[in-house]
Amino acid sequence: MEGVLRVLIIGGTVVLAMWFAYLSQRSKERAEVARHGGGDGATREDLEALQQQVGELAERVDFAERMLAQQRESQRLGEPREQGRP
């Protein structure tokens, strides 16, 4: 029984030490991110490029929607027939 208790105490101590090391490292990483304004420049540049691409895609979707709406409107109204054709 005494041997099992020693193993549990030593194992628990090792697990706690690893847990505290993990928390310490995580805290350092968060402090580093906060110090640099939330990330490195490459990440920020990538985000800006993605935002620009999303904006361009939104413009294309708007254009396509307008074209479809015009096509549907002309089909709904019926295109005027030329005189002389049945």
C-alpha positions, 0 to 999 in steps of 0.5 A: 500500500505504501508503494502505491501511495508513493507512485501516486504522489510522484505521478501526481507531482509530475503531472502537476509540473507538466500542467504548470509548465504548459500554463506558463508557456501558454501565458507567455505566448498570449503575452507575446501576441498581445505585445505585437498587436494580435499577430505578425505582419504576414498574418495581417497582410494575408487577412487584408488580402483575403478581405479584398478578395471577398469584396471583389467576389461580392461585387461579382455576385452583385453583378451576376444577380443584377444580370439574372434579374434583368433576364428574368424581368425581360422573360416575365414581361415578354420581349416585344415581337417585331411587326410582320412576325407571328 
